């Protein structure tokens, strides 16, 4: 039993507010390995051999011309480019290992480098779903709402094209997407690589909205895009053009081969990673040839397929091994890199949570710089789920808590508390507990830690039910950042003029 004279002594106690910075995170653990150093070196060498001997198909004539000028062997009849290892080595020498992601608010900026831990919500989803309105094609309202949700949680570090507004014509859609990010957010922004005209108009909107000079825009990364190769061994026209356009503007291309073992890549983890590595190296080389020193991220989104249906699978052991192996290859060439979580589940259920959590943990173990599809991604990317997003944010915040080391000072070790409590007693009312209990532990966003009786009396709500209430209240109380109204006014005439002129085709 606890000694009576030491129970509940709170007079004059002070509490220290519990502060965790979710905005700028660093990996708390050393990266893990699934391959030996010798195996990683051999995989890198085989990828170089693949580029030299087998080559990669480049559908964009300008990309082939850039490589030909650099000394690559180009066959115009079949659009194949054979890239020598000297070209790759030179590119890896000039590609920066660290650069700044700029944002409307300086305290939202990030350093993109090895050791940083950045999370992005589910991206590129043509549908949206929630428990109130059901599953539907993405609309501008959905895009605006999901940007607001991304803005509201600090553990989401960059904006993503979450639920794409399909009710807006493709030649005008980019105006609404960049305007939404400028008006409702202050985090680093995303721009689709859908033709030079759209890319340049997005860049101009950012300059106007944030009142940036050309030199300001060139000083750091204000826009990020995802570059997907067409595995195996092909880079199509818009992706190659996007690499060139973003490099020349000193903006970030996140190179992302999508190698599904057993389908678009060899069925073994090492074979799939060699293909991913070769495609990434070719894309990095193109960026550096377009502009030496341009920011570019190594990356990959690798997993396996279900060999019964051919459908992509996520959160599998192969997905996790490919993520960790990707980290080893990225560190072998000395570049920051991108990985991904995600879910193949059709709804926000145990499967979706488990798949996403396994993917997140593999990215944590792999020390991924950027983890995409970290919250809200359903159906292998076909749908953005509102409840899924909220439940995934809970997982991300728990991971973010790991970035804060436990206290190590004498007071935290608690000798007085240990001496205070007799065998079989409890620590609820010791001074040590009373001085700390208000801020000692992570407070759940969605999880219900009450007992069965209390849970029943409260309506027997599941985490999905609770997530619905959270996203609704988040949107109801959302307040745009202070610069939003000014940014909107600055770009209004530009967007009106370009819209009246017919917009810009997503295909040049």
N, C-alpha and C positions, 0 to 999 in steps of 0.2 A: 504494500500500500504506500502511496506517496505520502511523504511527511507533511502533516497539515500546515505547519508554519511556512512551508515553501510553495503552497498551492496558490495560483492565481494572483501573484504579486504583480500588478500592472501599474501601480502608482508611479508616475514619472517616466514610464517607458516611452521609448521613441521607436517608430517603425520607419524602415527605409523602403521607399517605393521600389517595386520590382520593375526593372527596365530591361527590355530585350530589343535590340535593334534588328528588325527584320529587313531593313532597307538595303544594307550593304553587308553581305554574308561572306564568310570565308570557310572553306572546308575544315571541319574539326578533326578529321582523321587522315592518316596516311593512306594513299591509294593502294588498292588491292591488286593482285595479279592472278590471271588464269593461265598465262603462258610464261615460259622461261624467257630470259633475256635473249638467249640464242634463238629461240623460236620467233620472237618478235623481229629480230634482225633478219632472219631468213624470210619472213613474210614480207618485210619491206623490200628485200632484194627481189623477190618473186614479182611484186607489184611493179617494180622498175622494169623487170624483164618483160612483163605483160605489155607495158606501155611501149617499149622498144620493138618487141617482136610481133605482138598481135595488134597493137594500136588501138585507138579509140575513134569512133565515128563522130565527126563534128558536122552537123547539118548547116551551120552558119558559115557562109563563105568568108566573112571577115575574120572569123576565128581561125579558119584554116590558113588565111593569108598571114595572120599574126604569128602563127606557129611556123609557117614556112620561112618567114623573115628571120625568125630566131634560130633556124637551122634544122627544124624538124623535117622528117621525110613525109611529104603529103602526096596522096594519090587522089587527084580530083575526080577520077572516074567512079570511085566508090566512096569518096568523102572520108577516107581513113587518114588519120594523123598518127604517125609513129614518133613518139616523143623520147628523145635521148635523155639519159640520166643526168647529163650535164645541165640540161635545161631545168630539170626538176631541182637539182641541187642549187642552182642559182636562184630559183624562185624561193626555196626554203631559206636562203640567206637573206633575202630582202623582205619576206613576209614578216610583219611586226609580231612580236611575242606579247605585246601589251598595248592597248589603246583605250581611249576614253569614249564611253557611250554618253552622248550629250542629252540633255533634257530641258524642258521649259523651266523646271525648278532645279537649281543646282544640287539640292540634297537628294534628288532622285537619280543623279548621274551614277554611273558604274564604271569600274575599271575592268575591262574584259581581258583576262589573263589567267594563266594557270593558277589555281588556288581559289579563284573567285567561285561563288556558288549562286547562280542566277536561275530563276524559274519563270517560265512563260506558260500561259494558259493554253488550252486546246486551240488548235489553229486550223483554218481552211475548211471549216465544216459547212456544207451546203444546207443543213437542217439545224433546227433548234428544238428543244423539248423542255417542258416543265410540267409539274403536276396540275397546274391550273389550266393551261391552254393546250396541252398535248403536244405531239410531234408535228412539225410543220416546216415547209421551206423557209429558209432564213429570210428575214426582212430587214429593212433599215431600222425599224424599231428594235428588233432583236440585236442588231449590231450595236446600236447606241446603248442598249441596256447592258450588254455583256462588256462593253468598254467601261461603263460606269462600275460594274462589279469588279473588273480588273483594277480600276483606279482605287477602289475602296479598300483593298487589302494590300498591305505593304509587302507581303511575302511574294506577290506577283511583281516582277521587276521590270519587265518590258511588255509593251502591248503586243497582242497577236490579232490576226484577222479571224476572230472567233467564229461567229455565225455570219456567213457572208450574205449581204443584202441582195438577194436575187430579184427583188421587186424593183431594183434600179437597173436601167440598161447598162450593159457592159462598157459602153463608151463613155458613160457618165459616173459610173459607180465609184471610181477612184476619188472623185471630188468629195463625195459624201464620207468615204472612209477616212480620208486624211482630215477633213473638217471635224469629224467626230472626235478623233484623237486630240486635235488641237484645242477644241472647245471644252471637252469633258475630262481631259487628263493632263498630267504634267510629267509623264514617264517617257523613256526612249520609245520611238515610234517605229512602226512597221510599214513597209511599202512593197506591194507586189511588183515583181519584175515581169510586166506584161507589155513589153514594147517600149522603145525609147521615148516615144511621145508621152505616154502615161508616166513613165519614170521621171522625166524632166519636169512635167507639170506638177507632180507630187513634190519634187525638190523645190520648185518655185513657191508652192503653197507653204511649205515649211519656212522658207526664207521670209516670205511676206508675213505669215502668221506670227512668227517669233521675232520679227524685225531684225533679221540677220543680214549682214553684208556678205558678199561672196567669200571674203576672207574668214568671216565667222563660221560660215557653213563648211569651209574646208578644214577648219580647226577642230577635228574630232568627228565622231560618227553621230549624225542626227537621224539617219534612216538605216534600217536593217532589212534585208530580204533573205528569204530561204531559196537556195538553188538546189533543185532536185535533178539528179542525173536520171537518164532512162536506162537503168540497168537491164541487161548487161552491156557495158562499153559503148554508150551513146549519150551525147549531149545535144538536145534539140535546139531549135532556133531561139525561142524566147529565153531559155535558160543561159545559153552562151551569150546572148545579147545582154542579159541582165548582169552577168559577171563583168562584162566590158563596161557597161554604163555605170555600174556602181563603183568599179575600180577607178575609172576616170574622174568620178566626182568625189573620190576619197570616202565613199560610204561602204558599209559592211555587207559582204556576201557571206552567208553562212552555208557552206557547201555540205549538201546532205544527200549522198547516195542512199537509196531506199532498197537495201539488199535483203530480200526475204529468202532465207536458206531453203532450198528445195524447189524454188520457183524461178526467180530472176537471179539467183546466185547458187553456187555449189551447195550441196546439202550439208556439208560439214561447216562447223563454226570457223575454222581457220581458212577454208576455201572462200567462204562468203566474205570474210574480213579482207582477204587479199584483193578481191574484186572491188570492195568498197574503198580500200586504201588507194588502189590505182586510179579509180575515178576521181577521188578527192584530190590526189596529187596533180592530175591533169587539169582540174578546175582551178586549183591554187596557182598552177603555172600560168594559166591563161590570165588570171587576175593580175599577176605580177608583170606579165608581158604588156598588159594594157596600161599599167601604171606601177612602176617599181615602188614598193613600200605601201601599196594600198592595203587597207585592213581587210583581212579575210580569215575566216574561221574554218579549221578542219572540222569535219563532222561526219556523222553517220546515223542512220536510223535502221538498225538491223534487228531482225528477229527471224522466226521460222513461219512456215505455213502449216496449216492442218492438212496432212497428207491424204485425208479422206475427202475433204471438201475443197481444198485449195485456198481456203480463207486465211488471211493473216492472223497470227496469234501474238498476244502481248503478255508480258509478265511471266513468260515461260523461262525455264532454265537456260535455253538457248539465247533468248533475248538478253538475259542477265549476263551471260558469258560474253556475248558480242559487245555489250556496253563496256564491260571491264576490259576486254581485249582492245576495244577502240581507244580507251584511255591510255593503254600501254603504247599503242602505235602513235598516238598524238604526242606523248612525251618523248617517244623515240625521235620524232622530227622536230620537237621543241615548239609546238604551237598550241594555243588554247583551242578548246574544242566543244562541240555540241553533241548531245545525246538526246534521248527522249524516253518518256514513260508511255502512258496510253492504255486503252482498253478495247477489247473486241466485244464486250458485253453490249446487249441491246437496251439495257436499262440500268438505273443506278442501284444495283444490288450487290450482294456479297462478291460475286465474280468481278464486277467492275472495280470495286474497292481493292480486292486482292491483287488483280492484275496491275492496277496503278501503283499500289504500294510496293510490289515487287520491282516494278520498273524504277520507281523513285529510289529504292534502296540500292539497286544496282548502279544507278547514277551517282549516288553518294559514295559507294564503295569504289567506283571508278574515278572519282574526283572530276566529274564533268563540269566544265565551266558554265555551260548553258544547258538546262533541261527543258525541252519543249514538250507540249502536250501534258503538262504537269497537273492540270486541273480542268475538268469539264469534258474531256474527250470520250465519246462513246462510239460504238459501232465501227471501230477502226477508223474514226475520223469523219464519218458521215453525219454525225450529229453532235451538237454542243448541248450538254445537259446542265440546266441551272442548278438543280439539286446536286448533281454530280460535282459541279464546280465547288459548291459550298463544302461538301463533305471532303473533297480533295484538298481544299485550303486548310482544313483541320490537320490533315496529314503533313502538309508543307510546313505549317506552323510548328508542329512537333519536331520535324527535322531541323527547323531553324533554331529551336530551343537548344539543340545539341551543339550549336556554335558558341554557346556561352559555357565557359568552364565552371565547374563547381567551386565554391569558396574553399580556400585552403588555410585560412588564418586560424589562430588558436580559438577565437570565439566561436567560429562555425563548427569546429570539431566537437564542441559541446561537453567539455569535461564536467562543468557544473550541472548540466542536465543529467548526465550519466550518474553523477553522484546523488542527484536529487531524488531519483526514483528507485524504490525498493524492488527486489525481485517480484515479478508478477504484477507490477504496477503499470502505469501508463504515463505518457509524456504530454497529454493534452494541455495541462494547465501549468507546466513549468514556465519559468521566466523565459527560458530559451525558446520555447514554442510561442508564448504570448507575444514576444517581441518580433516574431517573424511570420506568424500564421497568415496574415492578410496578403502577403506577397510571396509566400514560400514556393508555391507550385504553379504550374501552368493551369490557367483557367480555360476549360474546353469551350470551343466555339459551338459545336454541335452535340458532342457526346453528353448523354444524360447519366450522371453517376449516382442518382438516387436509388433507393431500394424499390423492390417490386410494388409494395403498397403505395408509396408516393407516386411511382410511375403510373400505376393504375388510376389513382385519383386524378392525375393530371391529364388523363385521356388516352393513355397507352400509345403515345406517339412514337413512331419510329424515327430514326435519324433522317430519313427522307422527309417525313412530315415536318420535323424541326427545321430542316434546311429550306423548305418552302417558305416558312415564316421569316427566316433570316434573309433570303435574297429579296423577298418582298419589302421588308423593313429597310434593307440597305438601299434599295432604289427609292423608296418613299422619302428617306431622309438625306438622299445624296445632294451634296452641294458642289458645284463645279469649282475648279481652282480659280484663283483670282484673276489670272491672265486670260481666261477663256473668252470673256466678252470682247476684250480688245482684239484677240486673235481672230475671232469671228468677223469683226468689223473690217480688219485688214484684208481678209481674203474674200470678202463678199463680192466685190466688183470683179476680181480675177475669175472667180468661179462662174459668176453670171455671164461674163464675156465669153469664156470658153464653152460654157453650156450653149449659149446662143449660136456659137460657131460650129456646134455639132459634136463637141467633145473630142475624144481621142480614141482611136481604135486600139483594142488590146493586142492587135497583131499589126506590126509595121509593114 
